[in-house]
Amino acid sequence: MQLCKLFTTLAIFIVTLDKSSAFAPSNRNNYLASYYFSSPPPCSTISSSFVSSSAAARSFTTSSSCSIAATTTSTTISSSTTSSSSSTTSSSSAVAMSSSSAETTAEQPTANVLKLNPSETACVFIEYQNEFTTQGGALYDAVKDCMEATGTLENSRKVLDSARNAGCTIIHVPIAFDKGHNEIAKKPYGILAGIKEGELFKAGEWATEICDIMKPADSDLICKGKNGLCGFSSTNLDFLLRQNGVKNVVLAGFLTNCCVESTMRSAYELGYQVYTLKDCCAATSVAAQDATFEHNFGMFSVPTTSTVSLY
């Protein structure tokens, strides 16, 4: 008898929820999407907006299927509190939805200060080497257009100076191979095949040196052992970060959709708070740069730019 009453109560509860605006058939998918891909409001505050958060906000586009695009976010928590009088006022969760097209674009940051603690923050500059950054480097022509469109080097230098002055940990992550590139498989494929066949980033040569505009200072750290794409997998980067008490990792460098993204994903999974500077990165095309920023960065980091003050 008690079991029957329990099932009856549960059935009434489900029917009640199904009639509510959040769980009605027309809104159920939107609610689930907001649950899995939007950041929740602060626990201590009931907010009428489910979109504002210190983590990456999400824009959703619905056509035949729901596509997700990460947008550049504010890191200042902004939440509105519902007022209560003698009667209890219920708050509803709103998710930004669009039913027009399946393609969206990232927005610019809505806050101009991140307010990170410099003593817990590292700026990680990936592969600012002559092979990429300087005329005469084998890969310079491949990234030149994107660097010019983005202002990669100038913006990176601005962030470097600001981070040094603030007292952040500065880490440079160059890639290098011994003569013959024996670190790479005898029959490689993909991007490592191109590096080996082109004899790129040979240790001890001008092309592998960090470019003049980003030259390390005596107080900077140089990550050792990078022979692959991820800044962590074959290096001492995680050791350097943990030895310096780093919790926040700010990423910049080359290539946006290769080594930067690989490092971003690993940093995210290792538990760091990750920020990626769009205008301090470059890819082999502006289209690749923009696509990575719009669709990938927000899944594994807080996308931002050099125009946003870190401290």
N, C-alpha and C positions, 0 to 999 in steps of 0.2 A: 504493500500500500504506500509506504513512504517513497519507494522507488518510483512508483507511478506519479506521485505528486511532484517529485523532483523533475521528471521528464516533462510534465505538464507546465511547470514553472519555467523550465528552460525554453520550451517551445514558444510560450508567450513572450519571453525576453527577446528571442530571435526575431519574432514577428514585429515587435516594437522597434528593434534596431533597424530592421529592413525598411520600415516606413520612414525612418529618420532621414534627414537630408544627406548625412555623411555616408550612409550605407544603402541608400536607394540604388536600384540597379543602374540608373544612369550615372551615378556618382561613385559607385564602388571602385571602379578601376582608377579613377582620379585619386580617391582616398589612399588606395594601396600604393600608387605611385608616389604620393606625398610622403607616405610612411617610410618607404625604402630609399628614396632619393632626396628628400629634403631633411635639413637638420631640425631637430625638435626645438621648441622654445625653451627658455630656462625653466627648470623644474619649479622654481618658486613663483613663477608668473604665468597666469593664464593670458594668452595673447590672442587677439582677434586676427592676427596675421601669422600664417604658418610659414611665410616666405623669408622673413628677416632673421638672420642668424649670423654668428661669427664665423661659421664654416661656409663652404662654397654653396651659394644659393643655386637652385636649379630652375631652368625654364623648361616647360614641357610642351611639346607640339603633338597634337593628335590628328592623324589622318586615318588610314586604314590600320595603322599601328602607332604606338606611342614612342616618339624618339626623344632622347634626352640630350640636352646641351648644357655644358657647364658654363656659368657666367662668372665674370670677375666680381669679387665680393668685397663688401665692407667687412673689416674685422672689428668694428665697434658694434657691440651688441645693442640692437635697438628693438625693444619690445614694448607693446602697449598693454596697459593693464585695464581689465574690464572693471567698471565701477559697479558696486552693489548697493542696493537700497534695502527696504524691508523685504522685498521679494528677491529671490535668487535669479540672477541673469545668466543665462547659459551663453558660452562663447562658441563660435564656429570657426573651423579651420579653413582658410582659403588657400588654394593652390593656383599659381599663375598658369593658365592653360591657353593654348592657342589652337584653333582648328583650321588654320589656313594652309600652311605648307609645312613640309617635313624638314625644312632647312632653317636654322636660326643662326644668329651671330652673337658673339660675346660682347658684353657691354664693358664700358670703362669703369674703373673702380669708383665706388660711391663715397668712399672715405679717403682722407688724405693722410691718415696716420695709423700705423699698425700697433705702435706702442709695445714693441718687443723689448725684453730685458737684454741689453747688450752682453751681459756676462753669461747669458744662457743661449746666445745666438751666434751661429757661424754662417758666414757668406762663403759659399763653395763655388769657385770659378773653374769651370770644366773646359780644358783644352783650348785655352787662349794662346795657341801656338802659331808660329809663322806659317806653317803648312796651311792653316785656315785664314789667318788674319791679315797677312801681308803679301803684297804683290811679289810674285816669284815663288810663292808657296804653291804646291801642286793642286791644292783644293781651293785656292783663293778665288778663282773665277767662278767656281761652283756656288760659293756663298756670297759673293760680292753684292749682287743685287739685293739679297735679303738683308745684308748688313747695312747697306745704304738706306733701304726703305725703313728699317727699324731703328737705325742709329745705334747699332749694337755696341760698338767699341766706346763711343762717347758716353753713352748711358752707363755702361759697365764701369768705366773709370770713375764716374760720378758716385756710383754706389760703393766702389772700392774705397774711395777717399772718405766718404761719409761713415762707412763701417769701421774703418781704422780709427777715425777721430772719436767715434762713439765707444770704442773699446771692444768691439766684436772680435771673435776669432776669425781669422782670414785663412782659408785653405785653397791652395791651387792644386788642380788635379790634371796633370799632363799625362799623355799616353806616349809610350816609347817602346821600340822593339830593337833587339840586338841585330847585328848584321845577319842577313839571311832570313830573318823573321821566323826563326825556328820555334818560337812560342806558339805560332799558328800551325794548324794541321797541314799535313802534306797535300791534302786535297780539300782545301776549304771551299766554302760557298758563301754567298751573300756578301755583306760589306767587308768581312775579314779577308775574303778572297781578293777583293779590290785593293785592300791595304797591302797584302803580301805581294801581289803581282805588280803593283805600282811602286813597291819598296818605299812606302810612306812612313813617316814618323820614325826614322832611324835614329837611335840614341846617339848623342854627341854631335849631331849636325845642326846647322842653323835652322832648318825647317822645324825641328822639334823644340827649339827654345821658345820660352814664353815671350810674347811680343813686347816691344818696348813700352807701349802705353799701359800694359798690365804687369810690368815687372814686379816680382815679389820684393817686399821690404824684409829687413832682417827679422822683424817680429812675425812675419807670415809663416805659415806651415806649408810644406810641400808634401802632398800625398804621394806615396811610393807604390810601384807595382802595377800600375794600370796597363794591362795588355788586352783588355776586352772592352765591352761597351758600358757595362755598369760601373759606376765609380766605387762600388763596394766590393764586388765579387772577388777580385784578385789583389786587393789593396789593403792598406792600413787605415782607410778613411774612418771606419767605425771606431777603431781604437783612438784615433785623434779626437774625434767628436766626444767620446765618453770621457777621455782623460781631461778634457777641458770643460766638462760639465755642460755640454751643449744639449739643449732641448729643441731649439728652433733652428731649422736648416733652410737657408735662402739659396736657391739655385740659379745659376746663370751659365751660359756657354754654348758649346757646339756638340753635336748638332741637336737642334730642338727636339726632333722626333726620333733621335737615336740615343746618344749617350746621356743627354739631359733627362729625357723621359725614363730611360732605364734606371738612372740614379734616383730619380724622383720616386719611382715605384718602390724601389728597395728601401729608401728612407722612410716612406710611408709605412711599409710593412714592418720595419724595425722599430716603429713607435715614435719617430720624430714628428714634430709639427713642421710641415713642409710648406714653403712658399716658393713659387717659381716666377721669375721676372721675365715677362714676355719680351719686352723691348731691350733685354740684355741677352737674348738668344738669337741664333740664326740657323736656318736650314738651307737646303740646296734650292729651295724655291719659296717665294712668298706664300704661295698656295699651301705648301706643306706646313709652313710655319703657322699660318692662320688656322688650318684644319686641326693641327695638334692642340693649339691653344683652346679652340672652341669645343672640341669634343673629348680631349683626353686629360688636359691639365687639371680640370676641376674634379676629376675622379680620384686623383692621388695627391693633390696639393691645393693650396689656396692661390689661385692665379692673381698676379698683381703686376705692377710696373715700377720703373725707377722714379716715377713722379709721386709715388706714395712713400711718405716718410716711414722708415722702419722703426724709429724709436720715439 
